[in-house]
Amino acid sequence: MKSNQALKILFWHRKSKADSKCFAPIICRISIDGKDVEFSTSQKVHIEDWNVETKKVIRSTDSKKINTALNHIESSLEVNFTVLKTQYDCVSPLMLKNAFQNLPIENKKDKGKKTEQKTPSLLELTEGHIKDFCELVEKKLRSKETLKQWKATQKKIAEFLKFEFKVDDCDLSAIEYSFAQKFYKYLAVKRTPVLGDSAAMKQIKNTKQLLSLAETNNWISKNPIEKFRCGSEDPEIIPLEVFEVEKLWRKKISIDRLAKVRDAFIFQCFTGFAYQDIYNLSNEHIKYVGAENEPWLVKERGKTKVTEMVPVLPIVAELIEKYKNHPYCKVYNRLIPVNSNFRYNSYLKELSDICNIGRSLNSHLARHTFADMMLNVLNFSLEDVSKMLGHKNIRTTQRYARVKKSRIGKKMNESKSILFDKKGELRNTFQ
């Protein structure tokens, strides 16, 4: 860790980019050891409402809101900088910018000469993807269960090609939009046995991902089935209520394997970490941040390669302490003893019955529950929740964390005094 690096954050008003109404963007400049990088704060203000000396907005009706947003950016950058210094010997402004914007920390581009690559066929592309995925499984960055799903997709594509086109393989350039329509019809109607709707759509979704990979590698100019809508994609997952999480936590469980699974599930509910990330958590992922040396869990997410960081809540600290001398954790340097994904989710179904939850539990539900608690119970912003979950795009977070009526009601009760007096009369402030 290089402790003598100094961070400077400057906000400035780019008046040269003012629009027709004289509103110009506010830019954030990150400086570390004489190097700097800039990015837009997504805030605009009138050229007469920016104070050059204080670097704050004045007079504007939105001054409080904008200044709060700038303060949030500054504090987030400082926290990210502190965390990055625990992971890297030297932190660059670009690395800090990427961490703040939920992008991969280091973007390494091949500057060497490009060698010509042979364009693979559809099944060759699938086989190559599976080989790459196998390497990730060996390093415990992906699950074996997901690998089985990719092999199943490969098998079903081969079946479809023989059934529909009477061929063993096909060129990527020959694939058209109708490929997805015909593939779905084969899986859901013509195949023996047929697949259910969501299972069939999962195969189309995987095929879309393969063709997006081909587009990324310039093997095709455009994914031909990109616009095919998979109706079963992104179903709404209803998170557990806090009282249900409490019921799980306080339940006395005499069966050791179910007690461990319960603890792992609770750990997920209060960290938001996905199965593959909690499976690989070790003592090295505990970082101490700030003047008070607060413990945080900081890890590069296996799926997105974006750093997710979460303060260690008391219930999480209790679980870490509980298992620190567990034989499995000591041998494999893990924080929590976690079963294989298949066993973990199987045992969670048993746990649901024992605790009378009344619905199936699975590892992904815990992640949704964490997002819901952070947003609707603890009132974190969507941006903060997105960072804790390690999402690249806040739109992904929106699918995890749905704003509830209780949050809206609470905010309204806190804010309505701005518009109305105690008698319910509209205030004269805005005249």
Rosetta blueprint (number, residue, H / E / L):
1 M L
2 K L
3 S L
4 N L
5 Q L
6 A L
7 L E
8 K E
9 I E
10 L E
11 F E
12 W E
13 H E
14 R L
15 K H
16 S H
17 K H
18 A L
19 D L
20 S L
21 K L
22 C L
23 F E
24 A E
25 P E
26 I E
27 I E
28 C E
29 R E
30 I E
31 S E
32 I E
33 D L
34 G L
35 K E
36 D E
37 V E
38 E E
39 F E
40 S E
41 T E
42 S E
43 Q E
44 K E
45 V E
46 H E
47 I H
48 E H
49 D H
50 W E
51 N E
52 V L
53 E L
54 T L
55 K L
56 K E
57 V E
58 I L
59 R L
60 S L
61 T L
62 D L
63 S H
64 K H
65 K H
66 I H
67 N H
68 T H
69 A H
70 L H
71 N H
72 H H
73 I H
74 E H
75 S H
76 S H
77 L H
78 E H
79 V H
80 N H
81 F H
82 T H
83 V H
84 L H
85 K H
86 T H
87 Q H
88 Y L
89 D L
90 C L
91 V L
92 S L
93 P H
94 L H
95 M H
96 L H
97 K H
98 N H
99 A H
100 F H
101 Q L
102 N L
103 L L
104 P L
105 I L
106 E L
107 N L
108 K L
109 K L
110 D L
111 K L
112 G L
113 K L
114 K L
115 T L
116 E L
117 Q L
118 K L
119 T L
120 P L
121 S E
122 L H
123 L H
124 E H
125 L H
126 T H
127 E H
128 G H
129 H H
130 I H
131 K H
132 D H
133 F H
134 C H
135 E H
136 L H
137 V H
138 E H
139 K L
140 K L
141 L L
142 R L
143 S L
144 K H
145 E H
146 T H
147 L H
148 K H
149 Q H
150 W H
151 K H
152 A H
153 T H
154 Q H
155 K H
156 K H
157 I H
158 A H
159 E H
160 F H
161 L H
162 K H
163 F H
164 E H
165 F H
166 K L
167 V L
168 D L
169 D L
170 C L
171 D E
172 L H
173 S H
174 A H
175 I L
176 E L
177 Y L
178 S H
179 F H
180 A H
181 Q H
182 K H
183 F H
184 Y H
185 K H
186 Y H
187 L H
188 A H
189 V H
190 K H
191 R L
192 T L
193 P L
194 V L
195 L L
196 G L
197 D H
198 S H
199 A H
200 A H
201 M H
202 K H
203 Q H
204 I H
205 K H
206 N H
207 T H
208 K H
209 Q H
210 L H
211 L H
212 S H
213 L H
214 A H
215 E H
216 T H
217 N L
218 N L
219 W L
220 I L
221 S L
222 K L
223 N L
224 P L
225 I L
226 E L
227 K L
228 F L
229 R L
230 C L
231 G L
232 S L
233 E L
234 D L
235 P L
236 E L
237 I L
238 I L
239 P L
240 L L
241 E L
242 V H
243 F H
244 E H
245 V H
246 E H
247 K H
248 L H
249 W H
250 R H
251 K L
252 K L
253 I L
254 S L
255 I L
256 D H
257 R H
258 L H
259 A H
260 K H
261 V H
262 R H
263 D H
264 A H
265 F H
266 I H
267 F H
268 Q H
269 C H
270 F L
271 T L
272 G L
273 F L
274 A L
275 Y H
276 Q H
277 D H
278 I H
279 Y H
280 N L
281 L L
282 S L
283 N H
284 E H
285 H H
286 I E
287 K E
288 Y E
289 V E
290 G L
291 A L
292 E L
293 N L
294 E E
295 P E
296 W E
297 L E
298 V E
299 K E
300 E E
301 R L
302 G L
303 K L
304 T L
305 K L
306 V L
307 T E
308 E E
309 M E
310 V E
311 P E
312 V L
313 L L
314 P H
315 I H
316 V H
317 A H
318 E H
319 L H
320 I H
321 E H
322 K H
323 Y H
324 K L
325 N L
326 H L
327 P H
328 Y H
329 C H
330 K H
331 V H
332 Y H
333 N L
334 R L
335 L L
336 I L
337 P L
338 V L
339 N L
340 S L
341 N H
342 F H
343 R H
344 Y H
345 N H
346 S H
347 Y H
348 L H
349 K H
350 E H
351 L H
352 S H
353 D H
354 I H
355 C L
356 N L
357 I L
358 G L
359 R L
360 S L
361 L L
362 N L
363 S H
364 H H
365 L H
366 A H
367 R H
368 H H
369 T H
370 F H
371 A H
372 D H
373 M H
374 M H
375 L H
376 N H
377 V H
378 L L
379 N L
380 F L
381 S L
382 L H
383 E H
384 D H
385 V H
386 S H
387 K H
388 M H
389 L H
390 G L
391 H L
392 K L
393 N L
394 I H
395 R H
396 T H
397 T H
398 Q H
399 R H
400 Y H
401 A L
402 R L
403 V L
404 K L
405 K H
406 S H
407 R H
408 I H
409 G H
410 K H
411 K H
412 M H
413 N H
414 E H
415 S H
416 K H
417 S H
418 I H
419 L L
420 F E
421 D L
422 K L
423 K L
424 G L
425 E L
426 L E
427 R L
428 N L
429 T L
430 F L
431 Q L
